[in-house]
Amino acid sequence: MGEGTASAAGTLLRSAVADLDARAVAEHDPQGHAHALGFLAAAQMGAGNVSASEELADRALAAAEGIGDVWGTAAAVSVRARHALVHGDLAAARREGESAARLFSAVGDRWGLLQTVFPRAALHEIAGEYPQASRLHEEGLAIAEELGLRTEAGKRLCALGRSALLAGAYEESRQRHADALRLAREQTTGPGRPTPGSDSPWLPGAPATWSAPRSTCGRC
């Protein structure tokens, strides 16, 4: 799901939603149905289909709240916080992001708490509160490392680099981005992938035919 074009991902996601509804999962496993809707909402957001994501997140929230499922409610609300950011509704983004963080903390879900870092930190950056944004990204980095989520760890490092840059801490920014790049290289030079050579304009020693990983800083 994380690879390919946005349109291809959207097609797969629409198929998954149709299949989920066709099986009437809600009647047999209401909690599983609510969770699936929440995950699909997050996936649609990742594929760039905000309207579909909003519809699914609203359905997930209604389903989770209907059965008193705290985790499912938190998952849906965390996606809605991202929706609010997209629409520039900072008050809603703050409300939804903080609510999701409280709910995930209440059930002790560290992975879920990690999902709330981006919208909450983004609000601090928008307000010019860079130390607070960095603190949240540091917390997210610690969680990602604890859970062994290397891609998420790379995103947090990249975000820390951005926060440092905005705060004028240029050497710290350079180091954070260097660490993020190192982690990205470690993940893209595994078995069956190109071995770094000597003539890439992106990475020292990488072949010109190998494109550097796309930056995720803009949405981390």
N, C-alpha and C positions, 0 to 999 in steps of 0.2 A: 504494500500500500504506500510505502514511503518512496517508491521509485516510479519513473515514468512521467507522462505529462499530466497536467491538471485535469484535462478532459477525460483521459483514460481512467484516472482515479475517480472522477465524478461518476462515470458510467458504472464502475464496480460498486461504488457506494450506493447508488440508486438501486442497483440490483439487490444489494444486501438488505436495504430497507424494505423493498418489495417482498423479498423472501421472508424476512422477519415478520412482517404483517400477515403474509399469506398463511403462515404456520399457526397463526393465532397463539403465539407464545404467551401472550399476556394472561390467557386463561389458565395455563398450566404452570407458568413460572413468572409471576408478576415482577418479582425482584430482578430476575435475569433479563426480562423484557425492558425494564427501566434502565438497567445498566447498559444493555446493548444499545438502546437509543442514545444514551449519553456518550458512549464511545463513538458511535456513528456521527453524532453532532460534532465531536472533536475532530474526527477524521475529515468531515466536510469542510470544517474551518481550515484545516491544514491544506485541503485541496483548493481553497480559495472560493468556495461556494458559500458565501455568508448567509444568504437567504435560506438555503436548505438547512444550514447548520442551526440557524435561529429556530426554524420550525421544529427540528428534531430536539433541540435543547429544551424548548418549551414543553414538548410532549414528554421528554424524559423527566423534567421537573414535576409535572403534574402526576405522572405515574409514580415517581418516588415518594412525593409528599402524600399521595393517596394511600400508601401502605406504610407510612411512617419510616421510610428507609433513609437514615441520616447520610450514609455514604453516597447513595444515589443522588440525593438532593445536593450534596456538596459537589459532586462531579458535574451535574447539570449547571449549577450556579457558577462554577469556575469557568465554564465555556461561555456563559452569558456575560461574564466580566470582560472577556475578549471582544464579544460583540459590542459592548458599550464603548470600548476603546475605539473600535473601528468607526463608530458613529460619532465619536467626539463627545460622548456623554460621560464626562469625568466623574460626576457625582454618582452615577449608576455603576461605573466601573469600580469606584472605591467601595461602594456598598456591597456589590456582588463579590468582589475580590476578598474583602475582609470577612464576609459571611462564609465564603467557601473555606478560607483558612481556618476560621474558628471551628467549623464543622469537621474538617479533616483532622484537626488537632484533637477534637473531642473523641474521635474514634481511633486515634493513634496511627493514622495512615501517613507515613512520611512521603510516599510517592505522590499521594494526593496533594499534600502540602507543597510539593515541588511544582505542581501544576499552577499554583496560585502566585508564584514568584514573579513571573513576567508582568502580569497586569498591575500588580501592586508596586513593583519597582518602576514601571513605566510612569506611573502617576508621580512618583517622587522626582524622576528625571524631568518631567514636564514642568514641575514646580521649581526646578533648580535645586532640589534637595539631594545632591549627589552622594553625600555620606550615607544617607538613609537608603538610597537605591543600592549602593555598594554593599551595605550590610545585608540586605535581602538577597542579593546575588551571591554573597559569601555563604549564607545559609543554604541557598539552593545548591551551590557547588558542594558543600559538605554532604548534603543529602544524596546528590548524584554519585559522589564518590563512595559513600556508604553502601548504596544499592548497586554499585557497579555499572551505572548508566553512563558510559563514556561519551556518547553523543550529547547527552544533556550536560555533562561536565564541560564539554567543549563550548556549548552555548553559554554557560555561566561565565566561563573564562573570557569569552568574547564580549559578553555584556559588561563584565568588570572592566575590561579594557576601554569600552566605550564610555562608561561612567567616569573613569579616571581621565580620559581625554577631555570630556566636557568640563571636568573640574580643573583642568590645566595641569594635571599630574602626568606629564608626557612620558617620563621614564617608566613609571608604573604601567601606563597604558601600553607602551611598547612591549614590556615584559609579559603582560597579560595576553596580548595578542600573539606574541611569540609562543607562549605556552599553548594557546588554543590551536595555533597552526601545527605545532608539534604533535598534539593529540590527533588532529585531523589527518596528518601524514601517517601516523601509526595505524589509523583505521582504514586508510586507502592504499596501503602497500602490503596487504596480506597476500596469502597464496592465490595465484592466478591473476594478480593485478600487476600493472607495470612496475618495474623496478626503477628507482630514480637514476637518471643518467647525468647529463652535464650541461644541457642547454635550454632549460626552461626559464622563461622570463618571470615565472611565478615563484618557483621553489628552487633553491640552490640544488643542483644535481638531478632535477627531474627532467625527463625527456620532453621535447617540445610537443609531442603528440598527446601528452597527458595533460588534461585540463585540471587546474587546481579545484578543490572542492568549493562549491558556491558558498558564499558567506551567509550565515544565518543571523548575523548581528541585528538586522533590521526587524526581526520578529522573535527575539530571544528574551 
